[in-house]
């Protein structure tokens, strides 16, 4: 999908079974340089691993839409400066 739609950012759930493993974030970084926010409710170790493997942020699934949008806007600003 990332190839087809030319996304400016990715927001994904941490339970994308059957591909929900650490290799998902690593693979995302191999094929794309867009910001990536993961939404979920896993423990500290899983959150840390997602960030270390390529996710920019791991936010609680219960986050408000306004806060999620603020985080995404912030990431888009940072990424636009890198180009």
N, C-alpha and C positions, 0 to 999 in steps of 0.2 A: 504494500500500500504506500509505503514511503516513497518508492520510486514513481508511482503513478500520480500521486497528488501534489508532489513537490511542496510538502508541508514546511511551514516556517517554524513550527514547534511541535512537540509531542507531549501529550498528557496521557499517561497510561495507568492502568490498575496493576497492583502487585500480584493479582491472582489470574493472570492470563494463561490459565492451564490450556493445553499441556506444555506450553513453552515458558512457563514462569520459572526460570532459573537464572542464575547469575550470568549465564552466557547471553541472555537476551540484551542486556545493557551493553555488554562488550561488543556484540554484533551491531547494535545500533550505532555505536561510535565508529565502527569500521566503515559503515556505509553512509553516515550522515554527521553533520556538524550542527544540527539544530538543537535548541534547548530541549531538555527532557525533564518533565516533572512526573514523579511516580506518586500515586495516591494509594494509601493502604492503611493497614492496621497491624502490621507485623511488629515484632519485637526490635529492640535496639540493634542486635547483631545483624538481622536481615536488612534493616534500614541502612546501617553502616556499609554493608556489602554492596547494596544497590548503588550508593553514592560512589564508593570506591571503584565500582565496575563501569561507571559512566553516566549514571543519572545525575542531574544537576541538583535536584531537590527531592526529598521524600517527605511528603506532607500527609497528615492524618486525613483519612477519607472523609471525616466529618467537617472539614474546613469549609468556611463560608465561600460562596461564589465570588464575593468581592475581594476577599483576601487571595484566593487563587488567581484571580485576574491581575491583582497587584503584583504578585510574584512573577507571573508570566510576563507582564509588561517590563518589569525590572530585568528579567533574564534577556528579553528581546533587545533591550537597550545595550546591555553588556555585549551580547553577540553581534549586534550591528556595528559596534566599535572595533571588533576584531577583523572585520572584512576589509 
